[in-house]
Amino acid sequence: MLFWFDEFVLDTARRELRGAAGPIAVEPQVFDLLTYLISHRDRVVSKDDILAAVWKGRLVSESALTTRINAARSAIGDTGEAQRLIKTLPRRGLRFVGTVREEPEPTAASLDRPSIAVLPFTNMSGDPAQDYFADGVVEEIITALSRLRWLSVIARNSSFTYKGRSVDVKQVGHELGARYVLEGSVRKAADRVRVTGQLIDARTGIHLWADRFDAMLEDIFELQDRMTASVVGAISPRLGKAEIDRARRKPTESLDAYDYFLRGMANVHRWTREDSDEALHNLRRAIDLDPEFAVAYGLAARCYSQRKACGWVTDRKRETAEAERLARLAAEFGRDDAMALCLAGIVLGYVVGQLDDGNALIDRALALDPNLAWAWVFGSWIKIWLGDPEIALERATRAMALSPDDPEVLFFIQTATAYCHFLAGRYADALSWAQTAIRQRPDVVISLSVAAASAALAHRPDAARDIMTRLRQLRPELRLSDLDELSSFGRADDRRRWKEAMRAAGLPG
């Protein structure tokens, strides 16, 4: 079993604790102590429990036990003063209080299907401000590779957890369940760019392919196509030209437009009102330079979805109309672009309220690229608004499987799962999932809302009141009559129950 927490992973099969810099040496009893605390993190464990599990009931002095506990804390960056991860409860025992994600060890069967992790390329330009360019090149390679149905591609933010770290490729492959790892560098200077890359078999460490590409900046998309085609050809030499052509994707022929698009994408990922405004500015510049840039329209439309979810809307009528315009253009120019279609679909459904149109676009995106985690994320949400929580839950689970380490995907899925349980009448479960999402992003209105509603119907009035207080600090003007600004439920029964729950949570009329 793999236990992921903070910046660490505890690998029980290998009996290994790994941190950002690699394996951490710990004594066997310290490893067993950590394993026991993490495995039983749902409760306080007593001294007798620890002695029975770690020392098999043998007599151990108080000082020896204290030494092992201190060593366990030290190994994971904790202290007896901070107790950030291992908490002492006087006269009761210990409890591991960190957030943990469990996953089974990758098996041979799970690796039968070819899979690749594209690690962040090193920015060799000497200018940290150019990180976005190197990151954008990698994101485009990931997107292009994801269109191949036979290839499983690890999601961007899962592989980007290794950014800035010196890593062992075999370890990366093991942790991400990837058979192949692509790594490289980007050097951008004046009007030229150089991209280097190497493809490695993560199981053996053998280099399968390496190359260097130099180009004038106006040829950046040809460079991307050549590199992607080379990677695909190295993974499966029997692939024909048709599959390689499918992997090619040119979002725009203008580098300036692409540059603005990458800047806008970086803004969207930051989740602040200021960055939302800046993202729209950058994406509009990209569209001005390339009026058929489908994904730029889609990402600009998504800004309005983000604004609705966070309570940043200032002119609902105008912003809804603009969101619809952008989403329609994304769908028109991106008929065969899964990312553009799923962005257009969620905006039409959630912001504009055209659920059937949004659902159709997302279904088309899933047919084009079943490996696109975001299509499953947005597909889950569209089913929530249509009132089909069980299908929504299945889609959320699929998205999680495709992108287990992406914090943004994780937040969306946690919130979506809360709504699924709310609609299914499982209010305690809904509250638990919503609270998990809130711990990651405490100021997103759509998550606070489902938490408050679920707490009210779960007969947790104190929790409902506290969450509603936080919600109204963000949106003091919010009233029951404004609930359509927060949600897009298509069924009258769902809207009625939502309103009753928010009233019970303390939202004034």
Order of alpha helices (4+ residues) and beta strands (2+ residues): beta-beta-beta-beta-alpha-alpha-alpha-beta-beta-beta-beta-beta-alpha-beta-alpha-alpha-beta-beta-beta-alpha-alpha-alpha-alpha-alpha-alpha-alpha-alpha-alpha-alpha-alpha-alpha-alpha-alpha-alpha
